[in-house]
Amino acid sequence: MPTIARIGPYRIYFVSHDMKEPPHVHVDRDDKSAKFWLTTVSLSRNIGFGSRELRDLERIVTEHQQEFLNAWHKYFGR
């Protein structure tokens, strides 16, 4: 599970066996986890984050969308 960024308390990473899915990132903090699609940033799933924090996470993913997409394509290939 390669970590591609640490932003504040969040670890943002890929899961190596997810290559057959559209580009996305996983975001963890403590025992909470969320998954965001990257092509059009949107929440795929959430375990434990509240709505305010999810908005903050969506903003972070949106701000870094191109960087995360580039990392996805570099890791998984085009």
N, C-alpha and C positions, 0 to 999 in steps of 0.2 A: 504494500500500500504506500506508494510514493507520496510524500508530503510535498505539495507545490507551494504552499505559503503558510505562514503563521502571522495572523493579523490580530492584534490584541490577544484575547484569551482563546481565539479560534484556531483550530488546525484544519486546513483545507487540503484535500487529498483526492486521489483516484484510487479505485480498487482495480487491481490488474486484470481480473477476470470480467470486468464490465465492458470490454472493448466492442461487444456486439450491440451495445446500447448507444443511443445518440450521446453526443458530448455532454458531460455533466461533472459536477464536483460534489463531494461529501464535505460537510462542515460539522465538526464536533467541538463540544466544550463540556468538560466533565462527563456526565452520563447522558448528555443530550446529543442528538444527531439530526441533521437535515440533509436533503439531497436536492440540488438545484440543476435544472437543465440549463445549458449554456447558449444554444443557438438563439433562442428567445428566452431570456432569463425568466424562469418560473419555478415555483416550488413543486417538487415531485413527491416528497414525503417529509414528515416531521415526527420526531420522537422527543417530546419534552420541552421544546422551546415555546415560549409564550408569543403572542401575536406581535407585541412591540419589538421583541428581539428578532423575530422572523423578518420584520420590516427592515431592521438594521442589517441583517444578514443579506437580504435581497439587494439592499443598497450597496453593500460591500462587493457582492458577486457582480453586480452591474458595473460598478466602477472598475473592476478588474477583469471584465468579461473577455476582452481581446487577449489579455495576458494568459488567462486560464485556457482559452481556446487554442492558443499557440502551444501551450504546454501539453494539452490533450493530443494535438496532432503530432507533436514531436515524440511523445511517449508511445502512442498507439499507431502512428502512421496515418496517412491521409486516406 
